[in-house]
């Protein structure tokens, strides 16, 4: 089991773009292509993009970004696009991606890590605390969580 940073392993860029696009089809495809491509070699600590590999197969992904399409632009960084293939869920694999995002955010000097979700009970297992609601450009709202690094 291995978390792969696209920034640290730029040769997987195209594979990462395709994987994110396939798992988050509601996001206009150019968003992942443009963001992932420009994250490589950036002097800024964000964004970061990760793939989770098991036995040579990609089974999950996540990102560490400045904003997750949410109204709270005063908060960052955000762990986003956390996904684990259905047949691999229930094994705590998501924690590997979240732990990598926490480590990179901490290393970059951030005091908190945020996420927005509709899930209740999952991210609390990783120490995230609910802090309020946020609003998306398309009119939906999500719960906002914070983790103290």
N, C-alpha and C positions, 0 to 999 in steps of 0.2 A: 504494500500500500504506500503510495507516494503522492504528496501534493507538489505539483509542478507550477512554478511561477513562469508566466509567459515572458515577463520582463527578463528573467534570468535565463530563459531557454527560448530565445526568439525564433529558433527554427520550427517551433510548434505553432507559430502565429496563425497560419492558415487553418490548421486543425482546430485551434481554439475558437477562431471566428465562426467556423461552420458549426461547432458544437453549441456555442452560445446561441447562435441564430436558430438552431433546430429546437432548442429547449425553451426559448422565450420568443415564440412566434408573434406575439402581440407587439413586440418592439420592432420598429422599422429596421430592416436588416443592416442598412448603412451605419446605424448607430454603433453596433458592436464592431463592425469592420473598421470604422474610422477611429473609434476610441482605443481599441486594442492595438491597432497599427501604430498610433501615435504615442502609446504608453511606452513602447520600446525605445530606450535611449533617452527618455525624458529626464531632465534634471530634477523635476518635481517628484516627491515621493508617491503621488497619486496621479493616475489610477494604477491599480495593480489588478491582474487577472490571473485566476488559478484554475487548473484542471486537477481532478483527482483520478489517479490511475491505480488500477488493481489488475495484476496479472497481465500487464500490457494493454489493457482495455481502459478507455476513459469511462468513468462511471459517475462523474459529478463535476460541478463547477461552482465558482463564486467570484465576486469582484470586491474590491476595496476602492470606493469612489468618493467624489466630492459631494454628490447629491443624487438621490435615488428617485427622481421625478416627484419630489415631495415639497410642500410649501415651506418647510422649515430650512430655509437656505442659511440660517444662522448656525446650523449644526453640521459638523463633519468631523471625521470621515464616516462613511456608511458602508457596512457590509451589505452586498446586494447580489441578486441573481443566484442565490444558494439553491442548488439542485442536486439531488441524488437520484440515479435511475431507480425506478420503482422496485425492481427485483433485489436491490441492494439496501433498501430502506430498513430501518429497525436495527441496524448494526452500529449505530453511533458514528457513522462515517462523516456526517455533516460536521461533527465536532472538529475533525481534522482540518477542514477548510476554514471554519470559524477561528480555530486556534492560530492558523497561519495569518489570517487577517488581523487578529489581535496582536500577534507578535510584530507584524510589519507596521501597524499603527503605533504601537508602543515605541518601536525603534525610530520612527519618524518624529517622535516627540509629542504625540497627541495624548491627551488625558482621558478622553472618552472615545468610545466607538458606538455608532448608532445603527439602527436598522428599522425598517418599516415593513409591516406584515399584517395579514388578517389572522394568522395563526395565534392561538392562545394556548400557552402551556409548553410549547416546544423550546423557544429561545430562553425562557426562564431557566431551563435546565443548565444553560451555559452561563448563568449569572446576569443575564440582561434583565433590566427593570423597566416596567412600563412607565412612561412619563407623560403621555397625552396623545391626542389625535393630530394627524397631519392630513393635508389635502393634495390630491393629484390634479394635474392639468386637465384630465379627462372627466373630472367631477366626482370621482370616488374618494373615500377617505381610508386611512390606514392607521393602525396603532403604531406609535413610535416607542422604541425601546432604546435604553442606554446601558452601556457596560463601562464601568470605571476601570481604566487600564492601570 
